[in-house]
Structures are given as structure tokens and as C-alpha cells.
């Protein structure tokens, strides 16, 4: 919640972060990137050291993919804006967590749950999927502009690795979107409980 709202505030204060993704910078944005880098590192270590790698493999894969780009941004101050935009996903996490709490309270039939499920879907498509696709298209267009000389420049290798990370996370998010729509909008009431039990930790936590 803090990082999600913080990322939106950073962009509100410095709109350039939305357009100058590779070189856009502000001190609050850099601080947010550093904090997020630390979180990903600590959470990854916690999952591994506590023997939860198999149970939380989707979380672990996500962290393995996003930690290097965040650390790169924190250390080089390059792509700080990209890191902030990618944190837009945390706005959607507010509604994902609310969804989980309501399910744990068996409140799926409540008005609050019904309102939240639409807000959850809306923010999922805009703040989670939309932000990721925006970053992916930015890097892809940058790669096409550089064309043949792209892989000959050392600094551009990092762009390629970040693009790979973004593309993989994009695929994961599309899978999560399918699961979410299936669970909240396509399943019958009598099968919702079974669907809830099969939901992944990433989707419901």
C-alpha cells in the first residue's frame, strides 16, 4: 500500500517520470526504488531460508525476475522512473488483499465483496497489467530504435535483460488475470469455495 500510493505520488510530483522512463529521476522515487529492492531481497531470503520455495514458487520466481532490475536502478539511478511505474501494481494489491480478507471472513456474498471485486479487476487491468505493458512496449521500442548496434553496447545489455524480466512477468500477470476472472466472475456460487482453495498464494495474498 505504501509503495503503491508512494509511486503514484512520485509521478504526480514529477510527471516526467511517466515519459522519461530510462533517465527520469527524483529523490523520493529513488528512495522508493531502494526500499523496494531491500524488500524483494529480504522476502526472497525469507522464502528460501524457511523452506517455502516449493509452496511459494510463484512468489520466488517473481522476486528473482524483478530484484535485479530494481537493484540496478537503485545503484545506477538509471530506470528509477521505470521502477516507480512498475510499483503501480501495488495499488491493485490493496484490493487483492481486501479480497483475501473478505474470503477468509466468508463474506463473498456481501456488498463490500461485490464492490471490491470490480475495483480489483479495474485496478488489476490498469495499474498491474497496464503499467507492465507500458514499460514493456517502451523498452521494446527502444530496442527497435537501436536496431543492429543494440547488442554491441554494454549499457544496452541491461535493457535486454530488463525486457526479458518484464516480458516474463507480463505472461505471469495474464495467467493471474485469467485466474481472477474465472474465480470471481465465471465460477458458479457452489463452486466458488473449491475455486478459492485452488487459488494461488500470489493471487489471494
HUPENOR-V50401 format. One record per residue. RES is the residue in one letter. SS is DSSP state (@ for helix, = for strand, . for the rest). PSI is psi in degrees with one decimal (NA if undefined). NEAR is the number of other ideal C-beta (glycine too) atoms within 10 Angstrom. Layout:
((RES,SS,PSI,NEAR) (RES,SS,PSI,NEAR))
//
This chain:
((X,.,-45.4,10) (X,@,-46.6,10) (X,@,-36.0,19) (X,@,-53.2,18) (X,@,-34.3,13) (X,@,-39.0,19) (X,@,-40.6,27) (X,@,-40.3,17) (X,@,-39.5,14) (X,@,-43.5,25) (X,@,-35.3,20) (X,@,-38.7,10) (X,@,-38.4,11) (X,.,85.5,18) (X,@,-22.8,10) (X,@,-24.1,13) (X,@,-25.5,22) (X,@,-25.5,14) (X,.,-35.4,9) (X,.,71.8,13) (X,.,-35.0,21) (X,.,-35.3,15) (X,.,-3.1,11) (X,.,139.8,21) (X,.,144.8,18) (X,.,152.8,17) (X,@,-45.9,10) (X,@,-37.1,14) (X,@,-41.6,26) (X,@,-41.7,18) (X,@,-42.0,14) (X,@,-38.3,22) (X,@,-41.3,30) (X,@,-44.1,17) (X,@,-43.7,16) (X,@,-38.7,24) (X,@,-46.0,21) (X,@,-41.2,13) (X,@,-46.9,14) (X,@,-40.3,20) (X,@,-47.9,14) (X,@,-42.7,11) (X,@,-36.9,16) (X,@,-45.7,18) (X,@,-39.6,11) (X,@,-43.1,11) (X,@,-45.2,18) (X,@,-48.6,13) (X,@,-25.2,9) (X,.,12.9,10) (X,.,30.9,8) (X,.,15.5,14) (X,.,-42.3,14) (X,.,-44.3,8) (X,.,-32.5,12) (X,.,37.9,20) (X,@,-29.7,14) (X,@,-39.7,15) (X,@,-45.3,18) (X,@,-44.1,17) (X,@,-43.3,15) (X,@,-46.3,20) (X,@,-39.5,20) (X,@,-34.6,13) (X,@,-38.4,18) (X,@,-21.1,22) (X,@,-49.5,18) (X,@,-46.0,15) (X,@,-37.9,25) (X,@,-41.9,26) (X,@,-40.7,18) (X,@,-46.2,19) (X,@,-40.4,27) (X,@,-38.1,21) (X,@,-36.6,11) (X,@,-13.1,11) (X,.,21.2,13) (X,.,130.6,17) (X,.,25.3,26) (X,@,-41.2,27) (X,@,-39.9,28) (X,@,-39.5,26) (X,@,-41.1,28) (X,@,-43.6,31) (X,@,-38.4,26) (X,@,-23.3,26) (X,.,-4.4,27) (X,.,-25.7,22) (X,@,-26.7,23) (X,@,-18.7,20) (X,@,-43.4,20) (X,@,-31.5,24) (X,@,-28.3,19) (X,@,-44.8,17) (X,@,-30.3,20) (X,@,-42.4,22) (X,@,-38.3,14) (X,@,-40.6,17) (X,@,-45.3,22) (X,@,-46.1,16) (X,@,-40.0,13) (X,@,-36.3,18) (X,@,-39.8,17) (X,@,-25.7,10) (X,.,5.8,11) (X,.,42.0,11) (X,.,30.9,14) (X,.,-23.4,16) (X,.,2.6,10) (X,.,158.7,12) (X,@,-35.2,8) (X,@,-43.2,11) (X,@,-41.2,19) (X,@,-42.0,13) (X,@,-44.1,12) (X,@,-36.1,20) (X,@,-32.0,19) (X,@,-39.3,12) (X,@,-37.3,14) (X,@,-46.4,22) (X,@,-42.1,17) (X,@,-48.4,12) (X,@,-28.1,21) (X,@,-47.2,23) (X,@,-38.7,14) (X,@,-58.0,13) (X,@,-30.8,23) (X,@,-65.8,23) (X,@,-44.2,18) (X,@,-45.2,16) (X,@,-41.5,21) (X,@,-44.7,21) (X,@,-37.7,14) (X,@,-45.4,16) (X,@,-40.4,25) (X,@,-45.3,17) (X,@,-35.1,11) (X,@,-48.9,18) (X,@,-37.2,21) (X,@,-43.0,14) (X,@,-35.0,10) (X,@,-39.9,15) (X,@,-42.8,15) (X,@,-33.7,9) (X,@,-39.1,8) (X,@,-30.9,14) (X,@,-127.8,7) (X,@,-34.7,6) (X,@,-0.8,8) (X,@,-49.3,15) (X,@,-3.0,12) (X,@,-10.6,9) (X,.,125.4,11) (X,@,-42.4,7) (X,@,-21.8,8) (X,@,-16.5,15) (X,@,-38.4,12) (X,@,-36.9,17) (X,@,-40.4,20) (X,@,-42.4,13) (X,@,-39.8,13) (X,@,-38.9,22) (X,@,-40.2,18) (X,@,-44.3,13) (X,@,-47.2,22) (X,@,-43.8,23) (X,@,-39.5,14) (X,@,-43.7,15) (X,@,-35.1,21) (X,@,-45.8,14) (X,@,-40.9,9) (X,@,-42.5,15) (X,@,-37.5,21) (X,@,-37.8,13) (X,@,-43.6,13) (X,@,-36.3,19) (X,@,-42.4,16) (X,@,-44.7,11) (X,@,-40.9,17) (X,@,-48.1,21) (X,@,-41.6,13) (X,@,-41.2,12) (X,@,-40.4,20) (X,@,-19.3,19) (X,@,-20.6,10) (X,@,-22.1,11) (X,.,149.3,15) (X,.,153.7,7) (X,@,-39.8,8) (X,@,-17.1,7) (X,@,-0.8,11) (X,@,-37.4,15) (X,@,-42.0,12) (X,@,-39.6,9) (X,@,-34.7,15) (X,@,-39.6,16) (X,@,-25.7,7) (X,@,-5.3,8) (X,.,148.0,18) (X,.,159.6,14) (X,@,-36.8,13) (X,@,-37.7,18) (X,@,-39.8,17) (X,@,-17.2,17) (X,.,NA,12))
//
